[in-house]
């Protein structure tokens, strides 16, 4: 392949490229992270222009960055988070560890309703300040794309407030944010005895109003015995379908209600949690192309024992994404690397499956399969340079950060508290 470079192009050289690109398979058919050595990664503006053997890349006056045999991977994608909320639930967790039941805590105003109250009573500035701290931690670990849900306002005013915070974070940070409307997260206190009326409010007012304001790009629901039933979920999905809004679902976390089959019926982006997913549900999402999103942080924090059906998901070739599920009640972990480790230890994923879960499959779960999650020509120039040799190193040894450079849309951020390249690593030929 011949290529003509511009002076403004950037060549990343002497890297080990874990492309996560399935076209770079080995002869034996194994992907092995789509690993390439002795290839240059060429960036033009916000996108990857090409990946070529080093000896075929022409020389001119463009910038060359020698990464000295370090590892480059796609930027991490955290495809399921509840990052914006008021207050925290640390005291509730301590109470549970001291033997107080969740029912007792809820009776005293705890549980999700405490977060709803704290969110409603927080200003936009307060919500943004607390969410920014969590986002900083994820950015520092190499996250370049993240999903953020509403769902702690549970009325038009406060759902809009949450999503406005998400918009502000997107405008102020070098990260792409996918906003999701999760008004059907729980029944708010004022609708405790009439959940159908609340679904009416969501379908007839909250969803269309905030969609017109372009505050979200997909609709989520907690379809479960303690959330919303299949009929209520269907009404929500029908409302989304009328406006051509993609859907997804928190499903099969606590029981098998058939929520995954319903998501598949609407060609949903993802089914999330899925500990109780059965083969019938797997067959359905296999036909629809829906991604299975695994959330080991909540599994760990809640001390669950029912694991997702990993063997069946593999058998049906279901793409498996993984995510932090950052939220105050069940997964307060602002570390996607930790979650990758948990996915391997608790759910039995291979390290390569964990990497696919935060790159190519996470991109697909957010409707970005053709632009994010791989090192490939035409994809966004979102990637990370690690002080490591193999991808497994990133999730194996926790407690220190091996990130050296984080590149978002072609713009490089250097992390000064980490080891760096030598003084001659960046040059113009």
Helices and strands as residue ranges (DSSP letters): E 10-13, E 16-18, G 32-34, E 35-36, E 39-44, E 47-53, G 54-56, E 63-66, E 71-74, E 76-78, H 90-97, H 102-107, H 112-120, H 124-140, E 143-149, H 156-172, E 176-184, G 189-191, H 195-201, I 202-206, H 207-212, E 218-223, H 230-242, E 246-247, E 249-251, H 259-265, E 270-273, H 279-288, E 291-294, H 296-301, H 310-315, E 320-322, H 336-347, H 351-357, H 360-365, E 383-386, H 392-396, E 403-408, E 411-414, E 426-428
